[in-house]
């Protein structure tokens, strides 16, 4: 009888131990991710945001500062040649159906090539083609993808590299 009670108690101990390990691992990954974001985005503007008022590939005029006074804008710096962007862009496309999203394609070819890429991938988010890399330089973008949340004309959040849809949504929600 005592043997049966011990066996019943063991699974609870194993589950508790696994939960503790998962929680510890999640905490370490979160801290590591935040540290990398801070390091990669250290040169990006934090207060004096460069102007971004221009025409998208579709011909629509956008002004990030003005747009951000209505609701937050997710500004997405990416490239067609960026492997990580292949994982993040579908989430950006999904978010663009319910949130203000403006993307900047960095050194991704001419307008025709970029338009073909967008059509092939079935991306519908607005894109500004930065063929010369001048916008990326003005914003000090050193990693693709880089995601900047702009609220009331100011930057409220910056993240770089792989970001989950939930992470992007939370940044928009809490900005």
Secondary structure, DSSP 8 states (H G I E B T S, - for coil): -HHHHHHHHHHHHHHHHHHHHHHHHHHHHHHHHHHHHHHHTTTS-SSS----EEE-TTS-EEEHHHHTTTS-EEEEEE-TT-TTHHHHHHHHHHHTTTSEEEEEEES---HHHHHHHHHHHT--SEEEEESSSHHHHHTT--SSSEEEEEETTEEEEEEES---HHHHHHHHHT-
